[in-house]
Amino acid sequence: YFLIFAVMRLTKPTLFTNIPVTCEERDLPGNVFNQLMKDDPSTVKGAETLMLGEMLTLPQNFGNIFLGETFSSYISVHNDSNQVVKDILVKADLQTSSQRLNLSASSAAVAELKPDCCIDDVIHHEVKEIGTHILVCAVSYTMQTGEKMYFRKFFKFQVLKPLDVKTKFYNAETDEVFLEAQIQNITTSPMFMEKVSLEPSMMYNVAELNTVDIRGESESTFGTGTYLQPMDTRQYLYCLKPKQEFAEKAGVIKGVTVIGKLDIVWKTNLGERGRLQTSQLQRMAPGYGDVRLSLETIPDTVNLEEPFDITCKITNCSERTMDLVLEMCNTNSIHWCGVSGRQLGKLHPSSSLHLALTLLSSVQGLQSVSGLRLTDTFLKRTYEYDDIAQVCVVSSEVK
């Protein structure tokens, strides 16, 4: 071939690491090793025994490339002959397990290439798949005799997974959804976690619970150091609350509900940036049956044998109109105040009503509110609600 093809991956340099060799002064070498380390320009003055130096070293191999990082490569075609070649076309494709991407900056052919001259190109690609990747570089050109030449070169590399992400959901009674995201660094080097955020779906607003208020300033719960060491795991917590226009719909929806997706941005070594977005996270929405009863207000602490008020919300989750009757059954510790067996009237599908109730406790300690019964007079079906909440009962003398 008249042309020589070269490909080099572009990465940032790393800090030079020097293995310290030292001994005690009473040993045979005496202070020789320590003096050599002090004279070595690659060591840190005053901390010669540290392996990490202050000098940069060029990459000696291809290195690892992780999902979410940007793959950069330098491509050069050099005319190693003494003849002028024409119509040089350089094409670079990246072949993955699912697709073939064209990474060439220009699709136009170069008119001619003189001897000892070269064509340079730099390609960039944000890696979005794990597994085997093949960089296919093809060159076509025409010799002075008019003969057309063509050749290809293949460069294979593996894309590794940098993070292990696990999610847990908790469905609260107030229609709020709490998401815990466990993020583990499964690489061999520390990561600077620049951003971990949750992009909610259109039905929810999100609040991040990963900061604390210290002297009026918001600080991360992970402290000032945001580095994630290899194999370390962090838990991020988010609270999603349905928007007002979707509040009723979100409370009674059946099946799987889309919550949103995590957006993770990190940096490694000398500032190489990586970014991952998870697929849409889905949680299994809780089933409330035909009638849902939830507490709107309840005191945390009440006095022994003194009445206190609570507010309940009753929602018709069925597709038919209900005619409900409320019954209140006393337990060993909780006693209801009011008339049991009263009519609540008709409740249409997806409609709700608020109910103020009064009760008292005859036993101290943490007591469970139980004993509510709702009966649908149309179907003669009774719905029982026990352990709907807990309240701390103290003596009236205790403030």
C-alpha positions as CSV (number, residue, x, y, z in Angstrom):
1,Y,0.0,0.0,0.0
2,F,1.1,3.6,-0.7
3,L,-0.7,4.9,2.4
4,I,0.0,4.0,6.1
5,F,-3.0,4.1,8.5
6,A,-2.6,4.8,12.2
7,V,-5.2,5.0,15.0
8,M,-4.5,6.2,18.5
9,R,-7.0,6.6,21.4
10,L,-7.0,10.0,23.0
11,T,-7.0,10.0,26.8
12,K,-5.8,12.3,29.4
13,P,-2.5,11.5,31.2
14,T,-2.3,10.0,34.6
15,L,-0.2,11.0,37.7
16,F,3.1,9.1,37.9
17,T,3.3,6.6,40.8
18,N,6.6,5.9,42.3
19,I,7.1,2.8,44.6
20,P,8.9,4.0,47.7
21,V,11.9,2.1,48.9
22,T,13.0,3.0,52.5
23,C,14.6,1.5,55.6
24,E,15.4,2.4,59.1
25,E,18.6,4.4,59.8
26,R,20.1,1.5,61.9
27,D,19.8,-0.8,58.8
28,L,22.9,-1.3,56.6
29,P,21.9,1.2,53.8
30,G,21.4,3.9,56.5
31,N,19.9,7.0,55.1
32,V,20.8,6.2,51.5
33,F,17.3,5.2,50.3
34,N,15.6,8.2,52.0
35,Q,18.0,10.6,50.4
36,L,17.4,9.0,47.0
37,M,13.7,9.5,47.4
38,K,14.2,13.1,48.4
39,D,16.4,13.7,45.3
40,D,13.9,12.0,43.0
41,P,12.0,14.7,41.0
42,S,8.9,12.5,40.7
43,T,8.2,12.5,44.5
44,V,6.3,15.0,46.5
45,K,8.6,17.1,48.7
46,G,7.9,16.4,52.3
47,A,5.9,13.3,51.5
48,E,8.3,11.1,49.6
49,T,6.8,7.9,50.9
50,L,3.5,8.6,49.1
51,M,3.1,6.6,45.9
52,L,1.3,9.4,44.2
53,G,3.6,11.9,42.6
54,E,3.2,15.3,41.0
55,M,4.4,14.4,37.5
56,L,2.2,13.4,34.6
57,T,2.8,10.3,32.5
58,L,1.5,9.5,29.0
59,P,-0.8,6.5,28.7
60,Q,1.0,3.2,28.0
61,N,-2.0,1.2,26.8
62,F,-5.5,1.5,25.6
63,G,-6.9,1.5,29.1
64,N,-10.5,0.9,30.1
65,I,-13.5,2.7,28.6
66,F,-16.8,2.7,30.6
67,L,-20.4,3.1,29.6
68,G,-21.4,6.8,29.6
69,E,-17.9,8.1,28.8
70,T,-16.8,9.8,25.6
71,F,-14.5,7.7,23.3
72,S,-12.1,9.9,21.4
73,S,-9.6,8.7,18.8
74,Y,-7.0,10.2,16.6
75,I,-6.9,8.9,13.0
76,S,-4.0,9.6,10.6
77,V,-3.4,8.6,7.0
78,H,0.2,9.2,5.8
79,N,1.5,9.0,2.2
80,D,4.6,6.9,2.6
81,S,5.3,6.8,-1.2
82,N,7.0,9.2,-3.6
83,Q,3.9,9.5,-5.7
84,V,0.8,11.8,-5.4
85,V,-2.4,9.8,-4.7
86,K,-5.8,11.3,-5.4
87,D,-9.4,11.0,-4.2
88,I,-8.6,9.8,-0.7
89,L,-11.7,8.9,1.3
90,V,-11.3,8.0,5.0
91,K,-14.3,6.5,6.7
92,A,-14.6,5.5,10.4
93,D,-17.5,3.4,11.6
94,L,-18.2,2.0,15.1
95,Q,-19.8,-1.4,15.1
96,T,-21.7,-2.4,18.3
97,S,-23.9,-5.4,19.0
98,S,-27.0,-3.5,17.8
99,Q,-26.0,-0.8,15.3
100,R,-23.3,0.6,13.1
101,L,-22.4,4.3,13.6
102,N,-20.6,6.6,11.2
103,L,-18.0,8.7,13.2
104,S,-16.2,10.4,10.3
105,A,-16.2,14.2,10.6
106,S,-16.5,14.6,6.9
107,S,-17.8,12.4,4.1
108,A,-16.0,14.4,1.3
109,A,-12.9,12.9,-0.4
110,V,-9.6,14.7,-0.3
111,A,-8.5,15.7,-3.9
112,E,-4.9,14.7,-3.5
113,L,-2.2,13.8,-1.0
114,K,1.4,14.6,-1.7
115,P,4.3,12.4,-0.5
116,D,5.1,12.7,3.2
117,C,1.8,14.4,3.8
118,C,-1.0,13.1,6.0
119,I,-4.7,13.5,6.6
120,D,-5.7,13.8,10.3
121,D,-9.0,13.4,11.9
122,V,-10.3,13.2,15.5
123,I,-13.5,11.4,16.2
124,H,-15.7,11.5,19.4
125,H,-18.5,9.2,20.5
126,E,-20.4,9.0,23.8
127,V,-20.6,5.3,24.5
128,K,-24.2,4.1,25.2
129,E,-23.8,0.3,25.1
130,I,-21.7,-2.2,27.0
131,G,-19.9,-5.1,25.4
132,T,-17.7,-5.5,22.4
133,H,-17.2,-2.5,20.1
134,I,-15.3,-2.6,16.8
135,L,-13.8,0.6,15.2
136,V,-13.8,-0.1,11.5
137,C,-11.5,2.3,9.5
138,A,-11.6,2.2,5.7
139,V,-9.4,4.1,3.2
140,S,-9.9,4.3,-0.5
141,Y,-7.7,6.2,-3.0
142,T,-6.7,6.4,-6.6
143,M,-3.1,6.0,-7.8
144,Q,-1.5,8.0,-10.6
145,T,-2.0,5.1,-13.0
146,G,-5.8,5.3,-12.3
147,E,-5.9,2.1,-10.3
148,K,-8.3,2.3,-7.4
149,M,-7.0,0.9,-4.0
150,Y,-9.0,0.1,-0.9
151,F,-8.1,-1.4,2.5
152,R,-9.7,-1.6,6.0
153,K,-8.4,-2.0,9.6
154,F,-10.3,-3.2,12.6
155,F,-9.8,-2.2,16.3
156,K,-11.7,-4.1,18.9
157,F,-12.3,-2.9,22.5
158,Q,-14.6,-3.7,25.4
159,V,-17.0,-1.2,27.0
160,L,-17.4,-1.9,30.7
161,K,-20.1,-1.1,33.2
162,P,-19.0,1.7,35.6
163,L,-21.9,1.7,38.1
164,D,-24.3,-0.7,39.6
165,V,-27.6,1.0,40.3
166,K,-30.4,-0.6,42.4
167,T,-33.7,1.1,43.3
168,K,-36.3,0.5,46.0
169,F,-39.8,2.1,46.2
170,Y,-42.0,2.8,49.2
171,N,-45.6,3.8,48.7
172,A,-46.8,6.1,51.4
173,E,-50.4,6.5,52.5
174,T,-50.4,10.1,51.3
175,D,-49.9,9.1,47.7
176,E,-46.2,10.1,48.0
177,V,-43.6,7.7,46.6
178,F,-40.2,7.5,48.2
179,L,-37.3,6.2,46.0
180,E,-34.0,4.9,47.3
181,A,-31.3,4.6,44.7
182,Q,-28.2,2.6,45.7
183,I,-25.2,3.5,43.5
184,Q,-22.1,1.4,43.6
185,N,-18.7,2.3,42.0
186,I,-17.6,-1.0,40.3
187,T,-14.5,0.5,38.6
188,T,-11.0,0.4,40.0
189,S,-10.6,4.1,40.5
190,P,-12.4,6.8,42.7
191,M,-15.2,8.8,41.1
192,F,-16.2,12.4,41.7
193,M,-20.0,12.3,41.9
194,E,-20.9,15.6,40.2
195,K,-24.6,15.1,40.0
196,V,-27.2,12.4,40.9
197,S,-30.7,13.7,40.2
198,L,-34.1,12.3,39.5
199,E,-36.1,13.5,36.5
200,P,-39.7,12.8,37.4
201,S,-42.5,11.8,35.0
202,M,-45.2,14.4,34.1
203,M,-47.4,13.3,36.9
204,Y,-45.0,14.0,39.8
205,N,-42.9,16.7,41.5
206,V,-39.7,15.5,43.1
207,A,-37.9,16.7,46.3
208,E,-34.3,15.5,46.9
209,L,-33.7,14.4,50.5
210,N,-29.9,14.2,50.2
211,T,-29.1,17.5,52.0
212,V,-29.3,18.8,55.6
213,D,-29.7,22.3,56.8
214,I,-26.6,23.3,58.9
215,R,-26.6,26.9,60.2
216,G,-28.9,28.1,57.5
217,E,-26.9,26.5,54.7
218,S,-27.7,23.3,52.7
219,E,-25.0,20.7,52.8
220,S,-24.8,17.3,51.3
221,T,-25.5,14.3,53.6
222,F,-22.3,12.8,52.3
223,G,-20.1,15.6,53.6
224,T,-17.8,17.9,51.7
225,G,-15.9,14.9,50.0
226,T,-18.0,13.7,47.2
227,Y,-15.6,11.0,46.0
228,L,-17.0,7.5,45.7
229,Q,-14.2,5.0,46.3
230,P,-14.1,1.6,44.3
231,M,-16.7,-0.9,45.4
232,D,-18.3,1.7,47.7
233,T,-22.1,2.3,47.7
234,R,-24.2,5.4,48.4
235,Q,-27.9,5.7,49.0
236,Y,-29.8,8.6,47.5
237,L,-33.3,9.3,48.6
238,Y,-36.1,11.2,46.7
239,C,-39.7,12.0,47.5
240,L,-42.2,12.1,44.6
241,K,-45.6,13.8,45.1
242,P,-48.4,13.7,42.5
243,K,-49.2,17.1,41.0
244,Q,-52.5,18.6,42.0
245,E,-54.2,17.8,38.7
246,F,-53.1,14.2,39.0
247,A,-53.5,13.7,42.7
248,E,-56.8,11.8,42.6
249,K,-55.8,9.8,39.5
250,A,-52.4,8.8,41.0
251,G,-54.1,7.6,44.2
252,V,-56.4,5.1,42.5
253,I,-54.5,4.1,39.4
254,K,-54.0,0.3,38.9
255,G,-51.0,-1.5,37.5
256,V,-47.6,-0.1,36.8
257,T,-46.8,3.6,37.1
258,V,-43.9,5.3,35.5
259,I,-41.9,7.4,38.1
260,G,-39.0,8.9,36.1
261,K,-35.4,8.3,35.5
262,L,-32.1,8.8,37.2
263,D,-29.4,11.2,35.7
264,I,-25.9,10.4,37.0
265,V,-22.8,12.5,36.1
266,W,-19.3,11.8,37.4
267,K,-15.7,12.5,36.7
268,T,-12.6,10.2,37.0
269,N,-8.9,10.6,37.1
270,L,-8.0,14.1,35.6
271,G,-11.5,15.2,34.8
272,E,-12.8,12.6,32.3
273,R,-16.6,13.1,32.4
274,G,-19.1,10.3,32.3
275,R,-22.9,10.4,32.2
276,L,-25.6,7.7,32.6
277,Q,-29.3,7.9,32.4
278,T,-31.4,5.0,33.5
279,S,-34.4,3.8,31.7
280,Q,-37.8,4.8,33.0
281,L,-38.2,3.5,36.5
282,Q,-41.5,1.8,37.2
283,R,-43.1,0.9,40.5
284,M,-46.1,-1.4,41.1
285,A,-48.9,0.9,42.3
286,P,-50.6,-0.3,45.5
287,G,-54.1,-1.7,45.2
288,Y,-56.7,0.0,47.4
289,G,-59.7,-2.2,46.6
290,D,-63.1,-0.6,46.1
291,V,-62.9,1.8,48.9
292,R,-59.8,3.6,50.2
293,L,-59.6,5.1,53.7
294,S,-56.6,7.3,54.5
295,L,-55.9,9.7,57.4
296,E,-55.5,13.4,56.6
297,T,-54.8,14.7,60.2
298,I,-54.0,13.0,63.5
299,P,-52.1,14.2,66.5
300,D,-48.8,12.6,67.4
301,T,-49.4,12.7,71.2
302,V,-52.7,12.8,73.1
303,N,-53.6,12.8,76.8
304,L,-55.0,9.7,78.5
305,E,-58.8,9.6,78.6
306,E,-59.1,12.9,76.8
307,P,-61.0,13.2,73.5
308,F,-58.9,14.0,70.4
309,D,-59.9,14.5,66.7
310,I,-58.8,12.9,63.5
311,T,-59.8,13.5,59.9
312,C,-60.3,10.7,57.5
313,K,-60.6,10.7,53.7
314,I,-62.8,8.1,52.0
315,T,-62.3,7.6,48.2
316,N,-64.5,5.5,45.9
317,C,-61.9,3.5,43.8
318,S,-64.5,1.4,42.0
319,E,-66.4,2.2,38.8
320,R,-69.8,2.3,40.5
321,T,-71.7,4.6,42.9
322,M,-71.7,3.5,46.5
323,D,-74.1,4.2,49.4
324,L,-71.9,4.0,52.5
325,V,-72.7,3.4,56.2
326,L,-70.1,4.1,58.8
327,E,-69.8,1.9,61.9
328,M,-67.3,2.5,64.8
329,C,-66.3,-0.5,66.9
330,N,-64.4,0.1,70.2
331,T,-61.3,-1.9,71.1
332,N,-59.6,-2.6,74.4
333,S,-57.8,0.8,74.3
334,I,-59.5,2.9,71.7
335,H,-63.1,4.2,72.3
336,W,-65.0,6.1,69.6
337,C,-67.2,9.1,70.4
338,G,-70.3,9.7,68.3
339,V,-73.1,7.8,66.7
340,S,-72.2,4.5,65.0
341,G,-74.1,3.3,62.0
342,R,-74.7,6.7,60.4
343,Q,-75.3,7.2,56.7
344,L,-72.6,8.9,54.7
345,G,-74.7,9.1,51.6
346,K,-73.8,8.3,48.0
347,L,-70.2,8.4,46.8
348,H,-69.6,8.6,43.0
349,P,-66.7,6.8,41.3
350,S,-63.3,8.6,41.9
351,S,-65.0,10.9,44.4
352,S,-63.9,11.5,47.9
353,L,-65.3,12.8,51.2
354,H,-63.7,14.1,54.4
355,L,-64.9,12.8,57.7
356,A,-64.0,14.3,61.2
357,L,-64.1,11.8,64.0
358,T,-63.5,11.9,67.7
359,L,-62.1,9.2,70.0
360,L,-60.2,8.7,73.2
361,S,-57.8,6.2,74.7
362,S,-58.0,4.5,78.1
363,V,-54.6,2.9,77.9
364,Q,-51.2,4.7,77.9
365,G,-48.4,4.0,75.4
366,L,-48.4,3.6,71.6
367,Q,-51.9,2.7,70.6
368,S,-53.3,1.6,67.3
369,V,-56.4,3.3,65.8
370,S,-58.7,0.5,64.7
371,G,-62.4,-0.4,64.5
372,L,-63.7,1.5,61.5
373,R,-66.2,-0.3,59.3
374,L,-67.7,0.9,56.0
375,T,-70.7,-1.0,54.5
376,D,-72.0,-0.6,50.9
377,T,-75.7,-0.9,51.2
378,F,-76.0,-1.7,47.5
379,L,-73.9,-4.9,47.5
380,K,-74.2,-5.5,51.3
381,R,-70.4,-5.6,51.4
382,T,-68.5,-4.5,54.5
383,Y,-64.9,-3.1,54.4
384,E,-62.9,-3.3,57.6
385,Y,-60.1,-0.9,58.5
386,D,-57.8,-1.7,61.4
387,D,-54.4,-0.4,62.3
388,I,-54.9,2.7,60.2
389,A,-52.6,4.8,62.4
390,Q,-50.8,4.9,65.7
391,V,-50.9,7.5,68.4
392,C,-48.8,8.0,71.6
393,V,-51.0,8.2,74.7
394,V,-49.5,9.9,77.8
395,S,-50.8,10.8,81.2
396,S,-52.4,14.3,81.4
397,E,-49.8,15.2,84.0
398,V,-47.0,14.7,81.5
399,K,-46.4,17.7,79.2
